[in-house]
Amino acid sequence: MRAAVYALECRGIWSVWISLDLTVDRWWWSGAGLESQGRGLVTEDKLVLLSPALPLGWAVKLRDRFKQRDGMRNWGAKEWGQYVSSVLEPELKEEREAGGKGEEELLSERVSLWRLSGQREIFIEQSRENNDCRSYSRGNDLDYALLESEVEQLVHAVAGRSLLQPEIETLLAERLPELTGRWRQAAQLAHLQGRLTFSAAVGSHAPAAHGAWARQLPAGAGALACAAAKLPHVLWRGAVARRAVSRCLRCGSAPTGRTACAACGLMGCAYCEACLALGRSRACALLLRSAALPAVRCTAALDPTAAAGRWGLSSAQAGAAGAALGFLAERRERSANSCPERFLLWAVTGAGKTEMIFPLLEAVLAAGGRALVATPRRDVVLELAPRLAKAFPAEILAVLYGGSAERWVSGRLTLATTHQLLRFHRGFDLVIIDELDAYPYHNDPMLAYAAEQACKVDGFFIYLSATPPQEMQRLVRSGRLPHARVPVRFHGHPLPVPQHLSMISIQTCLKRGNLPRSIIHTLGRSLEREAQIFCFVSRIAHIEGLLVLLRRSFPGVVIEGTSSKDPFRAEKVTAFRSRAISLLVTTTILERGVTVPRSDVFILDADSDLFDEASLVQMAGRAGRSKDDPAGRVVFVSPQWTRSQRGAISQIRTMNIIARRKGFISKDVSR
């Protein structure tokens, strides 16, 4: 898109502004708008229209790169025109090299100077002939009362969001159809009031504060650098490397190319492919964000006994939740470019992490704040939604994922997949990231950037994980990351410690057409005790052949296989949970989020490079989750004994030791 851009001298201070509707700006600066806000009239100040229709990315650069210079008050249209050309020289050169128009055509509508004189706007000078130069009235054609009402509706609708123009129009069509086609005036007035920010979706500079009344906060490089200092390097490596170059301000990724664009008329308009699934982010695309408000303060620490009674928490759960709430209640000195404080809830698989976040959500909501629970996977969102709705029946719960019908629902409590966070900006006082070590969030700087942008600068992050990344574990050990450990499951029994079974690789078994007696015997023992068996393999290609061998070995047992490519995965998992399937061969797609009461776990080719320590711990965590069968079996099956297997067993044993030391496991509980 194209937008107007102008420089304004107000009481001796120059600033540059972008406009979606100059009628609103003329009305505002000539006195009517300021007078309506009780701020008095502007007298004898200048407005310099640098361009009535410039490619948005160029207009943003003029705004963000602007620095006041001596003598600007005496500049004429010629000097201002030279200034515009000098700032945009790299862009003009790129456009010429791409075969686009020259400077004379691109900047054909030249600078014009106006004097703001309280009651009217008086034309002074223009750098080329224009027969339409005249004085403008204070904008009496604007219905201020109606416009202000529309501003309130628009600001409320986009609160805490980061939206491209098509998304704004879709939102309004669904929620405020009366604003469709006329939202630009309301957006422009909200922008002048400091309640909305404008930027190009792809650019290299953060929006600057404008004028004495702007309340805009910088977004981008400062927050990104701050995040890099506090988050594990593994989560931010890619984003940090891009902070000094052009990037998508929605997802933090570098633009991947330039193409001709009908919207702005340029031959080389930069675009981003990383977040293309959520709409086209281009250098000329408007990215509208609501201005951030201060985060609420949670003042009361949790009484573990009260939490245990209200939410049914165990002593271990209540202690961890109490530590997290004490963290939320702390008051910290923050710098202007600070970023959200962070806390890790390190809880073993099956510890009941969801129940532990209920007191945290309750505290933030009670203080009048907004809370977000984000998880990488859609199926976890669908599983958590009814539990959150039941826990907080008085709150409107927005449930967001790809294809969700509630994508424009506005509530104080939001549950979303991490990809949906790309549509938020400084909207939440508390952001809880579940399964931060899981695909696709793990090692994806785009999603880490989105999560950072969704939280208020002075808000809080709570991370939930049974297997936090190694970098985060190092921060915990060094004391640089506040945390609480929950080393025991809700039922108070120790975690099953994996055993090792030496066996040739599955690939060799498939070539030979049979399975060793050792694995058949071990599987048979689990079937005899009527356990549901998770049989994890490292490759999808092994599933069908392994099913043939297993069915031949156990002809009377219902055995199925599934993977990420199986269209009937959900139905098979349901059948497995209901005991209609006794043995399920699967990949790491089921390493998380699946609870089967009486289950054993076999991990075949446990020495595979595709199974790291975290994935082995997560797969092992499928066993022993029920209080009726807490000692489920876990077997690592492989020809070799690897560092990842030793590390997984060490981590599980360490948690059991901590749990016993803290008295969470009774001494008379047998293994």
Disulfide bonds with the S-S distance in Angstrom:
Cys226-Cys339 2.24
